[in-house]
C-alpha cells in the first residue's frame, strides 16, 4: 500500500526508480507476494547486495549483483548474474555478465549486455546463446509477451524505440521508452526519460495512454 502511494505521487525519475526498487524487494523478500497473494507477513532480510532483480511466473528469482564484471567502451557496466537458491537461502552464481535481466514465464533467463546484445540461457548447454537484435532494456509478461527497447545501453536518461518479440525476430511496437514492464496478460508499460509513465492501449488507434 505504501509503495503504491509513493509511486502514484512520485514526480521525478529518481523517486519512480526508488519506488520500483521497493516493489522488487517486496517480491523477493515476501514469497507470498510472488504468488500474487497479499499477506501480512514480516519481511526477512536475505544475503547479498543486488542492483536489479526479476521474478518469473514459476517463481524463479534472478538478480544482478553490485559487482562489476566488465565495462563497455561507452562506460556502461556489466554485473555478475545470480539465481536464488531457496534450499540454501543464498545465491547461486550463473556464468556470464549482464546489464539488464528478464525472466520468461518458464524461468528461462534473458539478458542484455552493456554492449547492447541479447542473450538467452540454454539449460541443455548450461550457457547463454546469443539472440537476434539488440537493445537497452527487456521485459516479460506472464503470458510470454516479450518487449524490448532498441539502441545500446547508455549512461543518463534516454528513450529508444520499443519492439515486440514474435518468436523469431523483433517487430516495431510503436512508441519510445527508457524502461519497460509488462502486465501478466501482455500489456506493456513504458517509463520515459521525462519521468512520465505510459500504458499501451488495447485499441491500436489510441496507442499509448
N, C-alpha and C positions, 0 to 999 in steps of 0.2 A: 504493500500500500504506500509506504514511504517512497519507494523507488518510482512508482507511477506518478505520484505528485511531483517529485523532483523533475522527472523527465518532461512532464507537461508544462512546467513553469520555467524550464531552462531556456535561456535566451542566447547562449553562446556555445560554440563548438566544444570548448573545454568542459562546460557543465554537462553537455549532452554526452560527451565521451565518458565523463565520470559516472553518469547515470548508467550507461551501457556496461561499464565495468562492474558496477554494483549488481546489475542483473545477472551477469555472467557468474559472478562469485556466488550468488544465491543458488543458481542451478547446481554448481559444483558442491557446495557445502551442505545443501539440503536435498538428499536423493529424492524425497517425496515430490519436490517441485519439478524434478526432471521427468517424473511420471505424469505431470500435469495435475497434481493434487496439491491444493493449498492446505498446509497443515501447520499448526502452532508447535513447531519444533525448535529446539535450541540449536543454533549453528555450531559446528565443531571445526576448529581450525585444522587444516591439513598441511603436511610438509611441502616445502618448495616455494619458489618465487617465480611467478609467471607474468607474462605481458599480454597474452591472448589465450582464449580458451574456446573450444567448440564441443558441443554435445550432439551425438547422432540420435536418431529416433529410437534405436535399440539400446541406448544408454551408454554407449562407448564415449569416453571423455578423452580429448586430446588437448595439449597445451603447448605453447611456445614458452620457453624459459626466458629469463633475462640475460642468459649467457650468449654473447655474440659469437657466432661460428665463422662468419665471413662477412666482408663488406664489399658491396658492388662499387663500380667506378663512380656511380652517382652519389655515393655516400650512404645509401640505404643499406640497412643491416639485415643479415640472415641470423636466425637464432636456432638453438637446438630444439628438437622435437621430442615430445614425451606423451605416453599414454598412461592413464590412471589404472593402477592395479589394485582393485578393491580388496583382494585377499591379503596383499602385503601392506595395504594402506600407504602406498608410495607410488612414485612414478617410474615407469619403465622407459628406457631410452629407445628412440627409433632412429636408425641410421639416416642421416641426411640433415638438411638445413632448410629453413623457410622464413619468409617474411609475413605471410598470411596463411591461415589454415581454414578448412571447412570439411565437415564430416557428412558423408552421404547417409541416407536412412539406414542402410545395412552396416554402417560403421566404417566403410571404406574412406580413407583419408585422402583428400586433395590438398595440394599446397601451391602457393605462389612464391617464387623465389624473389630475392631483391633485384634480380636481373629481369624479372617480369615473365619468367617461364612457368607454365602449368605442368604439374606432375601428379600422378595418381599412384597410390600404394598398390602393389601387386602382391597379394598374400601368398600366392603359389611360389613366387620367386623371392619373397621377403626383401623386396627392393622397390624403388619407385620407377615408374615408366613415364616418359615424357608424353604429354598430351598435345593436341593441336592448339595453335594460337598462343596467346599470352596476354597478360594484363596486370592490374594492380590490386584487385580485390575479388573475392569469390564467396558465394553463399548458397546454401541448400535449403529447400523446403522439405518438410516431412514426406511430401508426395513424390520426391525425387527431382523436383524442378531445380535447375542449377543456373544461376545468373553470375555474370562477371562484369567487371569494368575493364575497358581496354587501356592501352598505354602501359608504361612500366612504372613501378612504384617510385615515388619521388618524395623528397623532404618538403614539408609545408602543406598548405591547403590547396587542393586542385580537384577538378572534375574530369571524368573521362566517359566516353560513350558506353552504354550498357548493352550487353549481349546475353542471349539465352542459348544454352547447350541443347542441341536437338538429338543427341545420341552419338553423333559423329563429327559435328562441326558447330561453329558458333553463328547464330543469326542475330542481326541487329534487333534490339528490343525498343528502340527509340529512347530518348532521354539521356541525361548525363548524371553522374553521381561520383561522390568521393568514397562513401562506404555503403555497403548493401546488407540487407537482411531479407529473409523470405518467410512468409507465413506458412503454416502447415499445409494448406491447400494450394500453395504455389504463387500467391500474390507477393510481388517484391515491394520492398520499401527502400527508399534512397535518401541518404543524408548528403546534402550538397555543401560546397565549401563555405557558403554564407551562413551555415548553421540551420537552414530550413530543412524540414523532412517532407518527403512526398511518398504517396502510395499509388501504385498503378491501378487505374480504374478498370473495372471489368469491361466497360464499353470502350473499345479501341478509339472511338471518335472523341472521347473525353481525354484520353491519355493519362497524364499524371495529375493527381489532385493533392 
